[in-house]
Amino acid sequence: MDSALKDGYIMVVEDDKLLLEAINEKLTKENMPHKCFLEGTEAMKALIDNAERPSLIWLDFYLGDTNGLSLVKIIKDNSELSKIPVLVVSN
């Protein structure tokens, strides 16, 4: 496991249930700690409310409830969250 993830987890934000299940299955199989979110607003609430921070955010570009780039802007404008790497993906 990558040392950067040793103490953290991957936050996966994906609104496609089947794709989220596949990502979850793969990360579980690889023993990579992660938390999955179907909605961008739910993920942002978790980021803001929790002192625990992910080591990486895997973010879908097109989300049903918001836009992935809007979330990136919020994350990067927040001094507590701005150093978290964000991988923006789309299928």
N, C-alpha and C positions, 0 to 999 in steps of 0.2 A: 504494500500500500504506500502511496506517495506520502512523504513525511508532512506535507502541507495539510493533509487531511487527517493526520493522526489524532488530533484533538477536536476536529470539527466535523462537519458533515456537508453533503451536497444538498442544496435546496433545489428541487425540481419543480418548475411551474409550467404545466402543460394542460390545456383544456380538452384535449382529445383523450377520452378515457382509455381506449385501446392502446394508444401510444404510451400513455402514462403507465399503464400496467406492464407493457413491454420494458420500458425503462426501469421501472421498479424491480421487475424480475431480474434483469441483467445486473443492476447494481447490487441486489441482494446476493445473487450468485457469486459476484466478485467480492463479497464481504465489504462493500463500501458503505459507510454510514450515510443515510440520506433521509430526507423527508419530502413527501410529494404533496403538491397542491394543484387542485383543478382550476382555481381562480386566482387571478393576479391580486385582487383586493384582499383575499384571504392570506396570501403570501406576504403582502406588505404589512398587514396587521401583525402577523407572526414576527416579522423583522423588527417592527417598532415596539411591540409589547414585550419581546423576550430579550433578556440580557445575553442569551446564547446566540452566537452568530455562526452562520455557515462559512465554510472555507471557500465555497464556490456556489454561484447561482446559475443553474441551467434554465434559461428562460425562453419560452416560446415567443416568437415575434408577434403572431396573431393569436390573441386570447379573446374569448367570448365576452368578457366583462370589461376589458381594457386593452390598451395597446402596449406591447412589450417595450417599445422605445420610451413610452411615458414612464414606465416603471424604472427603466435605466436612468432616466433623468432624475427621478425622485431619489433613487439610491445614490447616485453620484453627487447630488446636491446636499446630501446628509453627511456631515463630518464623521458620524459614528459608523456609517455603512459604506462610505465612498471607497474604501480600500479593498472591499470584497470583489474579486474578479467575477464578471458576468459573461457567460457564454450565451449569446442570443442565437437561437436556431429556429428553423421553420421547415415544415414538411411540404 
